[in-house]
Amino acid sequence: MLLAVATFPLAVQHWWERNTNKLCISLLLGSPVLLYYLQRNPGSLWETGIEFTSFIILLASLYVVAGGILITGNLRATPQANTGFLAAGALLASFIGTTGASLLLIRSLVQTNRERLYKVHTLIFFIFLVSNIGGCLTPLGDPPLFIGYLEGVPFTWAFRLLPEWFTASATLLIVYFIWDTVMYSREPIAAVERDKLMVKPLRMAGTHNFLLLLAIIAAVAFLGSPVREAVMIFSAVLSLRLTPAELRRANKFTYYPIIEVAVIFFGIFLTMIPVLGILQARAVELGIREPWHFFWATGILSSFLDNTPTYLVFLNLARGLSLANEVAGVSDAVLRAVSLGAVFMGANTYIGNAPNFMIRSVAEENNIRMPSFVGYMFYSSMILIPMFVGLTVLFF
């Protein structure tokens, strides 16, 4: 499944653009697992189905509601303005979720940079910061932390990750500012002048959707299934009813990105069932005991699997090893390592976290040619992996 996601956009680009073809691949590759588990362990299929349904309802409701908020206007696409976008998103992500923050800001960032020639790096750093690393300060920021909250981690515990959040965010913002300054100096003079002429003050419409966004966040924080999902669906339907259609058209809102995420992650959720089963059965044999072991093991697997079940596997592994009982049955250091690995390293690939794919899809809908799966990993390997090594030395 991972190989298909990585190679098909290069080998059969136009064929892969159709979501129905992506669904066919997901069904083809997921069917052996589906048939096997129907016979041997239908309970695992049922649990995965519930998790996938909840996962898609959350993403789709946030996508629909955030798509009803239109931010018009056009700032100058300077390194200072772009860095400000990324910093605001990294802060918002912990409180309205990485998906909510990403979808709220991405279209304005794209509009601001429309006149610039060099802008792909801006979208990549947006995925790093807003769609992933920014969401580590509350259980609302990223699904793994919410699972931790349900498993007994206090709601306010994630604020202890502030030093790691600040270090990672500040490092990436500094690197981005330097990079964008260099790229801005290479922009054609005509593009810079055109950008100056297009400046308009920012305006916001569809602000009633912020209340619906808060309703979804409250449902995630305080309600259980299936009431939680019912509130999310109701909020999305209400947004569609109350938001004028012309506002969504101005936002260039389509369902293509969320459908793409749904059909691809359908295949990933199915094919990862045996992988997670093997981990649960044999993880003790991996020799993972130190906090830095947990950081990298959780992170590497979260880069290619859904980070929520990966987080749960290593949280339970730590509990089984009886290393300490400081927070939710594990040591504080190990819980920090598992949490940061799951949240931070979801940025390593397009499939590490669902917003990554949505940002790529929104960008390409706006005629921004994003890197391939492998091309994106070149950026993450060059920028993120050295930073994660530094965080390991500094904190673990």
Summary of the structure (lengths in Angstrom):
residues: 396
radius of gyration: 20.6
end to end distance: 33.1
largest distance: 65.0
contacts: 1362
relative contact order: 0.15
helix: 77%
strand: 3%
